[in-house]
Amino acid sequence: MDCVGASLADRKGGRQPEKRGFRVVAEPGSKNVPSAVARFGGAQGALTPAGRIAEAFAAVRLTGLPVSPSSAPAKGAAAQARAAQQHAVRGSHYARDGRYEQAITHLRKAIELDSSVAAIHHDLGVVYLTLERFEDALAAFRRATERAPDLISAHRHLAYVSEVLERDEEACFALAAVVRLEPSDHLSCARLAQIWLRRSHTEEAVAWFRKAAATAGPPRAAILLAHADMASGLMHAAEARLRDLIAAEPLLGEAFVALGQVLSETGRAEEAVTTLERGITLDPDMAAAWQTLATNKKFTKDDLELIGRMLDAVARPGVAPGQRQAVHFALGKAYDDIGDYTAATRHFDAGNALSGTHRRLDRTRLAKQTDLMIRSSPPGFLARRSDLGVADETPILIVGMPRSGTTLVEQILSSHPDVAPGGELGFWRQRANGGIGILGVDTKPEVAGRLAQDYLAVLRTIAPDAPRVTDKMPFNFAHLGLIRQVFPQAMIVHCRRHPIDTCLSNYNTNFTAGFDFAADRDSLVFFYREYLRLMAHWRAVLPAERFYEVDYEALVADPEPGTRALVAACGLAWDDACLAPHLNQRQIKTASVWQARQPIYRSSVERWRRYEPWLGPLRALLDDVSVPGSGAV
């Protein structure tokens, strides 16, 4: 299962803690508990508040101990069991009073004496969660669910902590357990919807949104259905639904923030900013919406009051890590806009520190994968199985590092009347089995044919009648051997940009997909060099007539010749609309949403020089400037 966590909060739908003989000693929302994470929305950040997810899930609380044990202790162990219970009770009392270290001491002693009681593991997990000791909390909630598979609160906590730690698969399993135990839990259904959506499983996401809406009741159902519309690309329907809701519920901040997301993705940046600001004003708990606002606005020194509000938001007690992270990146963007690069770096570092503690690039695994992909596609490998390909030139694959100009290239090409934008499709990543080609010497043509038809079905769902459809998933660069085997007529466009500009832009972007290389400068350097190594291989083994490379710096320096060459390389007749990509009003979900609506500009060229004092390990990439294909000019 391929999942990324997200969450949805419910102000009025919060359920009361289960009684079941357990005594609640810390209610959600108290000063002694953290707000749970909420990362609801598209690529730009959260749409829903952090503070109320705890309330809605009856999260972050202690169970206390069962009033009476569910089974009698084994003979000779009664005294030990009683001692365990006494330590557990003391631990819960200490936790209630905010004396967390003493609570941990007693709860761990209780577990040493009797490790069979799920409630004690649960309560220890809650204390760890309160202290933001997430790895310890994860282990405790795992043990609680193992001992009591029907303890729904433990599954909810496990899902939340797994999302914070970006343990995607475990978050999915925990949410599935919650839905199994309580099918009407629309919040967990909505979180699963976001997981699937962010992994490009649109149909599954829409189904989960609709399942959530079916049990949510108004006004939440309307917001969930609007997100289903957005996931399906039905932006007009989503907007109409949200405007109707706001007319009926003019003080519902969440509806304004959801509408702001629609306006953002459809290119109405100024209206998006106004709408998002209104939503945040009505509901300050929706802190992560600041990031969506920041991506739609060019800050000036006249916006210091707005920046001050963001500083207040990131400093609020109880703000969850994911929310703080989003606001830090918003502040980094704001300070970058006004030219305060010292402050910008401070906030980018803080945002990455919150994610970097949970994401670690496995360098050995990445290097082995790159080696294997290169070995499995030696020169001439396409000719050995020429029977596998299908004669269809519909796909245009736009690949490269994230933040290398892929959105601009798709914006240019999809301005052409014969080209429809597909956005970032997860198809090849899902099918390629860990980044390694799935077609071998014993593969039958009908197997490759089914793979081709599945992909074409995805493209036809997006644009039934378009002669060409783009797929700008940057990481398809890892699967070009497989893609060319199946689609020998497909066009591959590789976007290149200066190494440090590329990596710095990655570092300064809060990727909701949770890339394991972007939050750490050393990891960025390693990942970038592995990417260069693989692209050098593809450049050597793939047919040049179907492999075209675009240098970002050259394209923005003189757009017309670069645009004409790109259009011609894709086999398209010239159309003047390609020279005005900023007028293309397609839906955009990536972090480039604001930039894509502007006329082509050069201000991002050599942007890295503004951050030269803080480059650290990125400085090593200056050695790669002269490497062919590095994107440097």
Steps between C-alpha positions, in 0.01 A plus 500: 500500500639838397376774727565846631314627804255787522222594736171679529359661811149536626400771745153374583542137411750416772396187675518455874768271641395138522400401852560123495615518861785739415543825684595801291764714669595741220236630264575608145582865472631535855820692552684179574446335163629582150277578206491215252629539148272616221639509148187506294535627148700501182866556441500842661418401857222451745140592459385399844590604852736320727342577831166332440622166370574402858152603601337321209679174555480519879874481450791565730351378822576240761281198545591439860470134597205266458279508807541126524746273321358317201647173620643373826880498528682169500547331833782657698490821296211677674726717714708597199188588301372716787836677520488562125157652532611723785794632295268557202256699713784711640626554148163623381476738795845642426406542134181682598708744704749555218782316678586294198840357595355356821207368298738324262692347790188348655340389175819328388526331840142383460588347164805328647271338755219415259542568128166344403276801574439701183378805695839551664682498165234735367547746787878488469460577130282800582764639736770452238273666245445796732878541521529457121714191548339354192713189448438392859129576461484295180650198675262533795188525284614205291522292817159623612333398173675163506358428843155646435421500125161659569632795702400765250670787683835324467448459126412869469813599686706256296367651178580851616854421614565302182396806299727727701789259443394452138470125543257489213404136494451475875279810499281337237465176691416684822236712327356190335474342846313805628254485211455127555416559865287807432379513136329835554828674590501756218821661625704186449336447162601852401857443613515185289365701208785745535751218519382359171474841339853597585619173351312577176234231555217731401218247475572358844527849646166609356333184629632561853396866493149399401488228765605760757235744380230234524543483878624848584183706495485872424701715467791256489345292224504797262870560562581134445301491178681815386829320554368206300419746221848651521663157487296425187602829340145638527614836626187692398283253690725522805492879492121514465454255787730698729347836414156360580633372830656837588173674421330271751789491752680836468714442809635158402871561457567154360269567205689820415832317513369223274372763257840668516657173387265488201582859409871428537496198273298682235733799482307770689780586736378834636155365578657188649710711739199704613289189548770311688567794727130519581496129583803524727352804675179309568688189609857563620545126558537461124862606518625295207280702266765771531716294267234496229461874547877555474526309171241733347652828615809708434578655837632852538608703800144628517400151613685503833170480689410186307843353569447582867180299498690203360763537771220495757354189337825303510555598864154401621506229769381159387564547129578159354831435322344483155324831557813669632694365207254649250510842667880498514512442125244776448716735707809395306320589177386836642846599622652388169255726317600805705872424473571399861694184416632452852146472637390295200779249560412479868142403418589264216742326735232478770246356257744243369608408850143400579485265202865406493477327834261249343636462148835344426632426154626143474806579294617143467162388369477791256846434361421129459175582323682733263764234433234240430302725266815575304601134482152390394489743206835476319555646154275324251253374762203649314579312183506166682129522577364724229187283498388641835421855394169647383482756222340787686650845537240641738726536806743786548708421808651807668771391744783640709569604854210668680524878465696476174240665276264207440190709579608773256561245225160339556340843505659580163409171336146483637436847358504323163150402381612141434648442847312439825673533839508184709691642795706272723375148445618222728442218249860399425618533857217270608570243230877498495555289813733717702652686207620194307365407156232230510542372143750218452617278217219255566225761494222437251388787275147476638632581849664818373186569299284489811739737674477739205121483493480567873712811460307620197178452694634738765590756234163462328321555828680834521446599136289263290558678169843663528763375254771543764492498882782604731616317810731723699584272789867600545605163639404318184867555417559182698277296267593621153628161392169337582300786347695487173454124476124539526463829308782532244316794338455694824687829531725547801584857599776533761509830694837619626594789727810621684583237765501733800193693388321168458601358837450825689149527359433145617629584846278807516184313398269313736422194290188331631609174341775474759812464284773335701778710346367857505527593869874452533771672296734201503222269381409745226855491366506121503158464338580760235820322400321166473240671281781641281655157475176338388418777252846467346418135442163571339661765281739234373254215439168660400431609141583869467200576278264423788710648779511880519672709768397848610735727692296720729745789492511510119122472474427794729784710356352488148159331514394505135779294336501257791123463488497451122769233525311321778172499307672376185686226689163368620380476139243776540409773254580847627235688697549853635321408823814316609674838539251607770500207745395730787158533333445125520230456766539129557484365855840510672564320828876531534710748695548698177136607491576874528805500274311316226249786476771761439659593167831317460759671721871464574514596868542138613822460298802488734268543794745294701737797525258669742547205735874452452589540868266213591563252217703261711527161324317637193816690415651170385262507203707780349730217394214366289444820305724382218353148491315440170127487559519658844275784394759765573574772248 
